[in-house]
């Protein structure tokens, strides 16, 4: 259970990657796929985040596509926060009410924890004989 310190002496405890339920993982994965689909649309329209001349392309995508881009981080926060000092646990909607700096810090911490690759390698007994 990773603990995260937030601004203003607030704290959060996240679920570890291994504790996340299948239901929550599916919600997070769905939100990620929606965001990835919208990112692909933007790329196909010529958007380049390093080129301000292409930023007007955002006006060509729908509100739903905008929500898809933003939804992944909110879904991560809603799914990964186990407990915190901010009152009721967040939902994907209420996470959007967090101050921007708190939201960004928390979303990054949640993504780092969620995206860890589990270690499925077998435990090897160092005393076990090795086959030749």
C-alpha positions in Angstrom: 0.0 0.0 0.0 1.9 3.0 -1.2 1.4 6.2 0.9 1.4 9.5 -0.8 1.9 12.9 0.8 -0.1 15.7 -0.8 0.0 19.4 -0.4 -1.5 21.0 2.7 -0.5 18.1 4.9 -3.0 15.8 3.2 -2.2 12.1 2.7 -3.4 9.2 0.6 -3.0 5.5 0.7 -3.3 3.7 -2.6 -4.2 0.2 -3.4 -1.1 -1.7 -4.6 -1.3 -3.1 -8.1 -1.9 -6.6 -6.7 -4.9 -5.4 -4.6 -6.9 -3.8 -7.5 -10.0 -5.8 -8.2 -10.8 -7.1 -11.7 -13.8 -4.8 -11.8 -11.7 -1.7 -11.1 -9.0 -2.8 -13.5 -11.6 -3.1 -16.3 -12.9 0.4 -15.6 -9.4 1.8 -15.7 -8.5 -0.1 -18.8 -11.7 1.0 -20.5 -10.9 4.6 -19.7 -7.4 4.2 -20.9 -8.6 2.7 -24.2 -11.0 5.6 -24.7 -8.2 8.1 -24.1 -5.8 6.2 -26.4 -8.5 6.2 -29.2 -9.0 10.0 -28.9 -5.2 10.5 -28.9 -5.0 8.5 -32.1 -7.7 10.7 -33.6 -5.7 13.8 -32.7 -2.6 12.3 -34.2 -4.5 11.5 -37.4 -5.7 15.1 -37.5 -2.1 16.3 -37.3 -1.9 17.3 -33.7 1.6 17.6 -32.3 1.8 18.7 -28.6 5.2 20.3 -29.3 3.8 22.5 -32.1 1.5 25.2 -30.9 0.3 25.8 -34.5 -1.6 22.4 -34.3 -3.3 23.0 -30.9 -6.4 24.4 -32.6 -7.1 20.8 -33.7 -8.6 20.4 -30.2 -11.6 22.5 -31.4 -12.3 19.8 -34.0 -12.9 17.0 -31.5 -16.1 16.4 -29.7 -16.8 17.0 -26.0 -17.0 13.3 -25.6 -13.5 12.9 -27.0 -12.3 15.7 -24.6 -13.9 13.8 -21.8 -12.2 10.6 -22.9 -8.8 12.2 -22.7 -9.5 13.5 -19.2 -11.3 10.4 -17.9 -8.4 8.1 -17.6 -6.7 10.0 -14.8 -9.9 10.5 -12.9 -10.7 6.8 -13.2 -7.2 5.9 -11.9 -7.7 8.1 -8.9 -11.2 6.7 -8.2 -9.9 3.1 -8.5 -6.6 3.4 -6.7 -7.3 5.5 -3.6 -7.8 3.1 -0.7 -8.1 5.8 2.0 -7.2 9.5 2.3 -7.5 12.4 4.7 -9.9 14.3 2.3 -13.2 12.8 3.5 -15.3 10.5 1.3 -13.3 8.4 -1.2 -13.2 9.9 -4.6 -15.3 8.9 -7.6 -14.3 9.6 -11.2 -16.5 12.6 -11.0 -15.5 14.0 -7.6 -11.8 13.6 -8.4 -12.3 16.4 -10.8 -13.1 18.7 -7.9 -9.5 18.3 -6.5 -7.2 21.3 -6.9 -5.2 20.9 -10.1 -1.8 20.4 -8.4 -3.3 17.7 -6.1 -5.1 16.0 -9.0 -2.0 15.9 -11.2 0.3 14.6 -8.4 -2.2 12.0 -7.3 -3.0 10.9 -10.9 0.8 10.4 -11.5 1.2 8.4 -8.3 -1.8 6.2 -9.2 -0.5 5.6 -12.7 2.9 4.7 -11.5 1.5 2.2 -9.1 -1.2 0.8 -11.5 1.2 0.4 -14.4 3.8 -1.6 -12.5 4.3 -4.9 -14.1 3.7 -7.7 -11.7 6.6 -10.2 -11.3 5.3 -13.6 -12.3 8.7 -15.3 -12.3 8.9 -18.4 -10.1 10.6 -18.3 -6.7 13.7 -20.3 -7.1 15.1 -22.2 -4.1 18.8 -21.3 -4.0 19.5 -24.7 -2.5 17.7 -26.7 -5.2 19.9 -28.7 -7.5 20.5 -27.2 -11.0 19.9 -29.5 -14.0 22.9 -29.9 -16.3 
